[in-house]
Amino acid sequence: MPWRPSASSSRERNPSVIPQLTPTELVKWRSDPQREPPLVVDVREPWELGVCRIDDTRHVPMAQLPSEVASLPRERDIVLVCHHGRRSMHAGLWLRNIGFERVHNLQGGIAAWASEVDPAMPRY
C-alpha cells in the first residue's frame, strides 16, 4: 500500500482543517515512487529564503499568493511552508476556501525541517 499522509482523514471529516505533515512525512512522500510528489510552496519573504530553503520548492510570498493563485495546480497536492507553520496554515485555509482541495501544511515549518531533516540548515 502506498504511503499516505496520516492527516488526510481529518480533511475528509472537516473541510476547514488543513492536513498537517511533519517534515519526516514530507520527505517520505517526496521519495515515494508510487505517488506524485507534492508541489511545495514556500510563502515566506524573499529575505527568509536567503537564509535557508528546502530544495525544489516554489517561492510565492504570502502577499503575492492572490495574484499567483491561477498558476497553482488544483489537481496536484500542494504543501505550504513558512518559518513555523502559522503563515502557511493561513495561506492553506485561504486556498481551501477558494476551492483548492489538496492543500497541506508543513507542521512546524522550516524550523522543524531544520530540526528533523537537515540539522546543518541555517536557522533564524
N, CA, C and O of each residue as an XYZ file, in Angstrom:
496
protein
N       0.849     -1.189      0.000
C       0.000      0.000      0.000
C       0.886      1.241      0.000
O       1.827      1.313      0.790
N       0.612      2.232     -0.871
C       1.427      3.435     -0.910
C       1.278      4.238      0.377
O       0.244      4.183      1.043
N       2.309      4.969      0.709
C       2.292      5.817      1.888
C       1.309      6.963      1.684
O       1.248      7.544      0.601
N       0.561      7.283      2.692
C      -0.378      8.404      2.665
C      -0.163      9.269      3.899
O       0.140      8.739      4.968
N      -0.313     10.595      3.778
C      -0.215     11.433      4.965
C      -1.252     11.014      5.996
O      -2.406     10.751      5.656
N      -0.843     10.954      7.233
C      -1.740     10.480      8.281
C      -2.894     11.432      8.539
O      -3.926     11.010      9.061
N      -2.751     12.692      8.192
C      -3.786     13.673      8.499
C      -4.878     13.758      7.446
O      -5.813     14.541      7.611
N      -4.797     12.989      6.378
C      -5.771     13.144      5.298
C      -7.195     12.857      5.741
O      -8.133     13.453      5.211
N      -7.380     11.960      6.697
C      -8.734     11.650      7.125
C      -9.386     12.839      7.822
O     -10.607     12.989      7.759
N      -8.602     13.689      8.487
C      -9.190     14.857      9.133
C      -9.742     15.825      8.107
O     -10.727     16.511      8.379
N      -9.127     15.899      6.924
C      -9.617     16.766      5.856
C     -10.997     16.303      5.403
O     -11.871     17.125      5.128
N     -11.194     14.989      5.325
C     -12.468     14.461      4.875
C     -13.576     14.723      5.906
O     -14.735     14.911      5.535
N     -13.229     14.735      7.163
C     -14.225     14.970      8.203
C     -14.574     16.450      8.340
O     -15.723     16.786      8.626
N     -13.608     17.329      8.142
C     -13.824     18.751      8.351
C     -13.096     19.534      7.264
O     -11.873     19.665      7.313
N     -13.833     20.057      6.282
C     -13.181     20.721      5.161
C     -12.461     22.011      5.531
O     -11.727     22.552      4.705
N     -12.647     22.524      6.756
C     -11.940     23.735      7.161
C     -10.610     23.427      7.842
O      -9.923     24.338      8.303
N     -10.246     22.150      7.907
C      -8.984     21.739      8.518
C      -7.984     21.418      7.410
O      -8.300     20.701      6.460
N      -6.798     21.949      7.545
C      -5.730     21.661      6.601
C      -4.876     20.543      7.195
O      -4.389     20.672      8.318
N      -4.690     19.454      6.461
C      -3.849     18.376      6.980
C      -2.434     18.870      7.275
O      -1.861     19.651      6.515
N      -1.899     18.408      8.371
C      -0.544     18.748      8.792
C       0.388     17.601      8.438
O       0.065     16.437      8.675
N       1.530     17.924      7.877
C       2.569     16.922      7.609
C       3.788     17.259      8.426
O       4.184     18.423      8.501
N       4.384     16.272      9.033
C       5.669     16.515      9.683
C       6.737     16.566      8.589
O       6.512     16.077      7.482
N       7.878     17.144      8.888
C       8.957     17.129      7.903
C       9.328     15.712      7.457
O       9.591     15.492      6.275
N       9.352     14.766      8.368
C       9.674     13.384      8.026
C       8.636     12.797      7.073
O       8.993     12.091      6.130
N       7.360     13.081      7.311
C       6.311     12.613      6.406
C       6.476     13.214      5.012
O       6.258     12.533      4.010
N       6.863     14.490      4.949
C       7.060     15.127      3.651
C       8.230     14.488      2.907
O       8.141     14.273      1.698
N       9.309     14.185      3.593
C      10.449     13.516      2.959
C      10.003     12.169      2.389
O      10.342     11.839      1.253
N       9.255     11.398      3.156
C       8.770     10.093      2.682
C       7.878     10.245      1.461
O       8.002      9.495      0.493
N       6.985     11.216      1.512
C       6.076     11.434      0.396
C       6.834     11.814     -0.865
O       6.555     11.294     -1.945
N       7.791     12.720     -0.728
C       8.551     13.173     -1.894
C       9.394     12.063     -2.505
O       9.736     12.122     -3.686
N       9.727     11.067     -1.722
C      10.569      9.978     -2.235
C       9.783      8.714     -2.570
O      10.377      7.709     -2.961
N       8.466      8.744     -2.425
C       7.630      7.580     -2.709
C       7.433      7.450     -4.220
O       6.796      8.310     -4.828
N       7.966      6.397     -4.837
C       7.842      6.261     -6.287
C       6.413      5.947     -6.753
O       6.120      6.024     -7.946
N       5.535      5.597     -5.824
C       4.159      5.259     -6.192
C       3.219      6.461     -6.149
O       2.041      6.345     -6.486
N       3.733      7.594     -5.740
C       2.893      8.801     -5.645
C       3.567      9.964     -6.350
O       4.792     10.085     -6.355
N       2.752     10.810     -6.939
C       3.282     12.056     -7.476
C       3.721     12.923     -6.295
O       2.966     13.085     -5.336
N       4.924     13.475     -6.352
C       5.350     14.327     -5.238
C       4.512     15.599     -5.204
O       4.060     16.078     -6.244
N       4.307     16.141     -4.018
C       3.530     17.374     -3.929
C       4.347     18.555     -4.438
O       5.576     18.508     -4.483
N       3.652     19.596     -4.813
C       4.293     20.871     -5.085
C       4.487     21.538     -3.733
O       3.514     21.776     -3.017
N       5.716     21.839     -3.379
C       5.997     22.508     -2.112
C       6.115     24.002     -2.405
O       6.957     24.430     -3.195
N       5.259     24.782     -1.755
C       5.214     26.224     -1.966
C       5.629     26.919     -0.676
O       4.999     26.747      0.368
N       6.687     27.699     -0.761
C       7.220     28.445      0.377
C       6.621     29.841      0.345
O       6.842     30.583     -0.612
N       5.865     30.213      1.377
C       5.177     31.504      1.407
C       5.940     32.561      2.204
O       5.397     33.626      2.500
N       7.185     32.274      2.551
C       7.984     33.233      3.318
C       8.424     34.408      2.440
O       8.256     34.394      1.220
N       8.984     35.408      3.088
C       9.503     36.587      2.396
C      10.842     36.264      1.736
O      11.540     35.348      2.170
N      11.207     37.013      0.686
C      12.466     36.739     -0.015
C      13.693     36.720      0.894
O      14.581     35.888      0.704
N      13.761     37.614      1.874
C      14.929     37.632      2.750
C      15.050     36.325      3.533
O      16.157     35.885      3.844
N      13.901     35.699      3.853
C      13.931     34.445      4.595
C      14.507     33.318      3.744
O      15.229     32.459      4.251
N      14.189     33.322      2.446
C      14.756     32.318      1.551
C      16.262     32.502      1.419
O      16.989     31.544      1.157
N      16.729     33.740      1.602
C      18.160     33.993      1.578
C      18.895     33.338      2.737
O      20.100     33.098      2.658
N      18.170     33.050      3.810
C      18.780     32.389      4.977
C      18.789     30.881      4.775
O      19.816     30.234      4.982
N      17.664     30.320      4.375
C      17.560     28.873      4.183
C      16.325     28.556      3.366
O      15.378     29.340      3.305
N      16.355     27.387      2.736
C      15.200     26.936      1.962
C      15.267     25.434      1.754
O      16.335     24.827      1.835
N      14.119     24.849      1.486
C      14.027     23.434      1.141
C      14.227     23.343     -0.366
O      13.641     24.122     -1.118
N      15.048     22.400     -0.810
C      15.281     22.219     -2.248
C      13.982     21.905     -2.978
O      13.052     21.327     -2.417
N      13.948     22.300     -4.234
C      12.825     22.001     -5.130
C      11.494     22.526     -4.614
O      10.484     21.821     -4.630
N      11.506     23.774     -4.155
C      10.266     24.413     -3.736
C       9.971     25.599     -4.659
O      10.860     26.135     -5.321
N       8.728     25.977     -4.681
C       8.329     27.169     -5.429
C       8.113     28.286     -4.428
O       7.445     28.095     -3.412
N       8.673     29.441     -4.709
C       8.527     30.576     -3.809
C       7.375     31.464     -4.265
O       7.393     32.002     -5.372
N       6.381     31.610     -3.406
C       5.276     32.536     -3.630
C       5.033     33.232     -2.290
O       4.324     32.696     -1.439
N       5.614     34.421     -2.094
C       5.382     35.118     -0.821
C       3.886     35.250     -0.544
O       3.087     35.434     -1.463
N       3.526     35.155      0.708
C       2.114     35.134      1.086
C       1.346     36.324      0.505
O       0.213     36.160      0.053
N       1.933     37.498      0.510
C       1.243     38.682     -0.013
C       0.987     38.574     -1.513
O       0.079     39.230     -2.023
N       1.759     37.767     -2.228
C       1.586     37.612     -3.667
C       0.703     36.413     -4.033
O       0.400     36.195     -5.206
N       0.302     35.658     -3.045
C      -0.496     34.463     -3.313
C      -1.774     34.767     -4.117
O      -2.069     34.035     -5.061
N      -2.536     35.805     -3.785
C      -3.744     36.070     -4.587
C      -3.450     36.324     -6.067
O      -4.228     35.918     -6.930
N      -2.346     36.985     -6.362
C      -2.040     37.256     -7.771
C      -1.413     36.057     -8.469
O      -1.394     36.010     -9.699
N      -0.904     35.093     -7.720
C      -0.265     33.902     -8.283
C      -1.155     32.663     -8.251
O      -0.778     31.623     -8.792
N      -2.319     32.754     -7.634
C      -3.150     31.580     -7.398
C      -3.536     30.866     -8.694
O      -3.654     29.640     -8.706
N      -3.730     31.596     -9.765
C      -4.123     30.960    -11.027
C      -3.027     30.051    -11.574
O      -3.308     29.162    -12.378
N      -1.794     30.259    -11.154
C      -0.692     29.428    -11.644
C      -0.469     28.177    -10.792
O       0.387     27.354    -11.116
N      -1.223     28.031     -9.717
C      -1.082     26.846     -8.866
C      -1.989     25.730     -9.381
O      -3.129     25.986     -9.767
N      -1.490     24.504     -9.390
C      -2.290     23.388     -9.912
C      -3.342     22.904     -8.908
O      -3.006     22.519     -7.788
N      -4.573     22.926     -9.302
C      -5.649     22.431     -8.427
C      -5.680     20.910     -8.382
O      -6.199     20.335     -7.426
N      -5.133     20.247     -9.399
C      -5.195     18.789     -9.487
C      -4.002     18.107     -8.817
O      -3.880     16.883     -8.872
N      -3.136     18.878     -8.195
C      -1.936     18.320     -7.567
C      -1.917     18.692     -6.097
O      -2.413     19.751     -5.713
N      -1.340     17.817     -5.267
C      -1.182     18.134     -3.854
C      -0.180     19.278     -3.703
O       0.853     19.324     -4.370
N      -0.522     20.191     -2.806
C       0.335     21.338     -2.508
C       0.636     21.306     -1.023
O      -0.268     21.167     -0.199
N       1.917     21.437     -0.682
C       2.336     21.550      0.711
C       2.894     22.958      0.894
O       3.825     23.368      0.201
N       2.311     23.685      1.835
C       2.728     25.054      2.106
C       3.722     25.091      3.258
O       3.611     24.334      4.223
N       4.700     25.992      3.137
C       5.791     26.091      4.107
C       6.013     27.553      4.478
O       5.944     28.436      3.623
N       6.280     27.800      5.749
C       6.746     29.104      6.208
C       7.768     28.863      7.319
O       8.341     27.776      7.396
N       8.003     29.844      8.170
C       9.014     29.690      9.212
C       8.601     28.668     10.277
O       9.340     27.723     10.551
N       7.433     28.858     10.869
C       6.970     27.957     11.930
C       5.640     27.267     11.638
O       5.166     26.488     12.465
N       5.026     27.532     10.486
C       3.788     26.861     10.117
C       2.528     27.674     10.279
O       1.446     27.202      9.932
N       2.636     28.886     10.797
C       1.424     29.692     11.008
C       0.976     30.398      9.732
O      -0.191     30.315      9.349
N       1.898     31.089      9.078
C       1.528     31.779      7.833
C       1.073     30.781      6.784
O       0.097     31.020      6.073
N       1.776     29.670      6.690
C       1.404     28.669      5.694
C       0.036     28.056      6.009
O      -0.701     27.689      5.094
N      -0.302     27.943      7.278
C      -1.630     27.450      7.653
C      -2.703     28.437      7.188
O      -3.727     28.029      6.639
N      -2.473     29.715      7.403
C      -3.434     30.724      6.943
C      -3.550     30.705      5.418
O      -4.651     30.804      4.876
N      -2.421     30.579      4.730
C      -2.439     30.506      3.267
C      -3.219     29.268      2.814
O      -3.989     29.332      1.855
N      -3.020     28.152      3.500
C      -3.736     26.924      3.164
C      -5.231     27.040      3.379
O      -6.016     26.554      2.564
N      -5.633     27.675      4.463
C      -7.065     27.880      4.710
C      -7.671     28.767      3.627
O      -8.789     28.527      3.173
N      -6.928     29.790      3.218
C      -7.417     30.664      2.148
C      -7.572     29.865      0.852
O      -8.595     29.966      0.174
N      -6.552     29.070      0.509
C      -6.648     28.248     -0.702
C      -7.829     27.281     -0.613
O      -8.555     27.092     -1.589
N      -8.015     26.680      0.539
C      -9.138     25.753      0.724
C     -10.460     26.472      0.514
O     -11.371     25.937     -0.117
N     -10.562     27.679      1.040
C     -11.806     28.440      0.926
C     -12.122     28.864     -0.501
O     -13.279     29.139     -0.819
N     -11.112     28.920     -1.365
C     -11.391     29.278     -2.760
C     -11.403     28.049     -3.662
O     -11.380     28.173     -4.886
N     -11.439     26.868     -3.061
C     -11.688     25.664     -3.843
C     -10.538     24.692     -4.027
O     -10.713     23.668     -4.689
N      -9.364     24.972     -3.465
C      -8.270     24.008     -3.545
C      -8.523     22.920     -2.503
O      -8.673     23.211     -1.316
N      -8.568     21.683     -2.948
C      -8.891     20.584     -2.041
C      -7.675     19.806     -1.573
O      -7.751     19.102     -0.566
N      -6.559     19.914     -2.275
C      -5.389     19.080     -1.976
C      -4.267     19.929     -1.382
O      -3.153     19.969     -1.904
N      -4.586     20.605     -0.280
C      -3.659     21.527      0.376
C      -3.246     20.940      1.721
O      -4.072     20.413      2.467
N      -1.948     21.044      2.016
C      -1.384     20.533      3.261
C      -0.453     21.597      3.844
O       0.010     22.483      3.126
N      -0.186     21.508      5.123
C       0.710     22.442      5.800
C       1.880     21.679      6.404
O       1.695     20.617      6.997
N       3.095     22.226      6.251
C       4.260     21.618      6.899
C       4.254     22.024      8.366
O       4.512     23.180      8.702
N       3.964     21.085      9.214
C       3.869     21.324     10.653
C       5.222     21.785     11.189
O       6.230     21.099     11.019
N       5.237     22.928     11.824
C       6.472     23.453     12.402
C       7.343     24.214     11.414
O       8.356     24.799     11.795
N       6.946     24.206     10.138
C       7.632     24.985      9.125
C       9.087     24.613      8.891
O       9.524     23.500      9.185
N       9.817     25.575      8.356
C      11.219     25.369      8.016
C      12.053     25.128      9.281
O      13.088     24.463      9.228
N      11.603     25.664     10.408
C      12.314     25.429     11.666
C      12.271     23.948     12.036
O      13.279     23.390     12.469
N      11.123     23.312     11.871
C      11.013     21.877     12.153
C      11.799     21.065     11.133
O      12.402     20.049     11.479
N      11.795     21.510      9.867
C      12.580     20.838      8.834
C      14.058     20.824      9.230
O      14.728     19.798      9.115
N      14.553     21.959      9.692
C      15.960     22.049     10.108
C      16.239     21.111     11.283
O      17.312     20.510     11.351
N      15.306     20.983     12.189
C      15.499     20.104     13.354
C      15.429     18.632     12.991
O      16.252     17.840     13.451
N      14.443     18.252     12.162
C      14.182     16.841     11.886
C      14.911     16.282     10.670
O      15.286     15.110     10.656
N      15.111     17.109      9.656
C      15.607     16.593      8.372
C      17.012     17.080      8.045
O      17.843     16.296      7.587
N      17.291     18.356      8.273
C      18.553     18.960      7.848
C      19.158     19.787      8.964
O      19.057     21.014      8.942
N      19.791     19.143      9.948
C      20.362     19.866     11.088
C      21.429     20.893     10.717
O      21.711     21.797     11.503
N      22.026     20.767      9.535
C      23.043     21.730      9.102
C      22.425     22.996      8.513
O      23.138     23.965      8.250
N      21.123     23.000      8.305
C      20.448     24.157      7.722
C      20.566     25.350      8.653
O      20.353     25.212      9.857
N      20.907     26.535      8.113
C      20.928     27.743      8.961
C      19.539     28.013      9.534
O      18.523     27.704      8.912
N      19.518     28.589     10.714
C      18.258     28.911     11.386
C      18.202     30.400     11.678
O      19.223     31.083     11.751
N      17.000     30.872     11.839
C      16.814     32.289     12.195
C      15.657     32.437     13.147
O      15.339     33.550     13.565
